Amino acid sequence: MPIETTPSPALILSGRDVTAVLGPTNTGKTHLAIERMVAHESGMIGLPLRLLAREVYGRVCDKVGADKVALITGEEKIQPKGARYSVCTVEALPRQTDVAFVAIDEVQLAADLERGHIFTDRILHLRGRQETLLLGALTMRPILEKLLRGLNVVTRPRMSILA
């Protein structure tokens, strides 16, 4: 039996107001997401690793103050009362939210056999009220464009040579 490569119309979701920022490692995608998030009154970013979430949490705290930033991972929860921004592992992102900005980093992990279903669910359903960014490898472009009609795609060149 052949594998269907075109999603059924019921599975095609709107990509309107969603931007995919795609490119190789070291193109500033995560830095862009941090800058965009703190430009909004509220937001959250989902990252693939706890240590990366910890690093981004520190960077966001430096920008807006630790009292405005939550860190939520499977192992750690720092939730100041009245926090406006949340830095999470993708597994710790809620399925729904009411924040102005949402970013999901390393969206190519949707192809991972163990964790991919969580990335896929958040890519398809989690949105910011004003802006949503999907960050990852350029290999995700055809998949995202098939699933999210109207998706805005921005590609970024590598900023330096990796050695």
C-alpha positions in Angstrom: 0.0 0.0 0.0 1.5 3.4 -1.0 2.3 6.0 1.7 0.2 9.1 1.3 2.4 12.2 1.1 -0.3 14.9 0.9 -2.1 15.5 4.2 -5.9 15.4 4.1 -7.6 18.8 4.0 -8.8 18.2 7.6 -5.1 18.0 8.7 -4.0 21.2 7.0 -4.0 24.0 9.6 -3.6 27.7 9.1 -0.1 29.1 9.0 -1.4 32.6 9.0 0.5 34.7 11.6 3.1 32.0 11.9 6.7 32.6 10.7 9.2 29.8 10.3 12.8 31.0 10.7 14.9 28.3 9.1 18.6 27.8 8.6 21.7 26.0 9.7 23.2 26.1 13.2 24.7 29.4 14.3 22.4 31.7 12.3 21.0 33.6 15.3 17.5 32.0 15.3 17.2 31.6 19.0 18.7 35.1 19.6 16.0 36.5 17.3 13.3 34.6 19.2 14.5 36.1 22.5 14.5 39.6 21.1 11.0 39.2 19.6 9.6 37.6 22.8 10.7 40.4 25.1 9.3 43.0 22.6 5.9 41.6 23.5 4.0 42.1 26.7 4.0 38.3 27.3 5.5 35.2 25.7 6.9 31.7 25.9 9.6 29.8 24.2 10.0 26.0 24.0 13.5 24.6 23.7 14.6 21.0 23.1 17.1 20.7 26.1 16.9 21.6 29.8 20.4 23.1 29.7 19.5 25.3 26.7 16.4 26.4 28.4 18.5 27.3 31.5 20.8 29.3 29.3 18.0 31.2 27.5 16.3 31.8 30.9 19.4 33.5 32.1 19.6 35.7 29.0 15.9 36.7 29.3 16.3 37.4 33.0 19.2 39.7 32.1 17.0 41.6 29.7 13.8 42.0 31.7 14.5 40.9 35.3 14.2 37.6 37.0 10.9 38.5 38.6 9.3 38.6 35.2 10.6 35.2 33.9 9.6 31.6 34.6 11.7 28.5 33.9 9.7 25.3 33.5 11.3 22.0 32.6 10.7 18.5 33.6 13.2 18.8 36.5 13.0 22.5 37.4 10.3 25.0 38.0 11.0 28.7 38.8 7.7 30.5 38.7 7.7 34.1 40.1 4.3 35.5 40.8 3.3 37.7 37.9 5.9 36.3 35.4 5.2 37.6 31.9 7.6 35.3 30.1 8.2 31.6 30.3 11.2 29.6 29.1 10.4 25.9 28.9 11.4 22.6 27.4 9.0 21.7 24.6 7.6 18.9 26.7 6.8 21.4 29.4 5.0 23.9 27.1 1.3 23.9 27.7 -1.0 22.6 24.9 -2.8 26.0 24.9 -1.8 29.4 26.1 -2.9 33.0 26.2 0.4 34.9 25.6 1.2 37.4 22.9 4.3 35.5 21.6 5.2 31.8 21.2 8.4 30.3 19.8 9.3 26.7 19.3 13.0 26.0 18.7 14.5 23.1 16.8 11.3 22.1 15.1 13.1 19.4 13.1 12.8 17.3 16.2 9.3 16.6 15.1 10.9 13.8 13.1 12.3 12.2 16.3 10.8 8.8 17.1 10.6 9.3 20.8 9.9 13.0 21.2 8.5 14.0 17.8 4.9 13.7 18.7 5.2 16.5 21.3 7.0 18.8 18.9 4.4 18.1 16.2 1.5 18.8 18.6 3.0 22.1 19.6 3.9 23.1 16.0 0.3 22.4 14.9 -1.6 23.8 17.8 0.3 26.3 20.0 0.0 29.9 19.0 0.8 33.3 20.3 -2.0 35.9 20.1 0.2 38.3 18.1 3.2 36.3 16.8 4.4 32.7 16.5 7.9 31.6 15.5 9.0 28.1 14.5 12.8 27.8 14.5 14.8 25.1 13.0 16.6 23.4 10.1 15.8 24.3 6.5 14.8 20.6 5.9 11.5 21.4 7.7 10.4 23.9 5.0 8.4 21.5 2.7 6.8 19.8 5.7 5.8 23.0 7.4 4.5 24.6 4.2 2.3 21.5 3.5 0.8 21.5 7.1 0.5 25.2 7.7 -1.0 27.0 4.7 0.0 30.6 4.5 3.1 30.1 6.6 5.7 32.9 6.2 9.2 31.4 5.8 12.4 33.3 6.5 15.8 31.7 5.8 19.0 32.7 7.5 22.6 32.2 6.3 25.2 30.9 8.7 26.9 33.9 10.5 30.3 32.2 10.8 32.2 29.1 9.7 31.9 26.1 12.1 35.2 24.3 12.8 
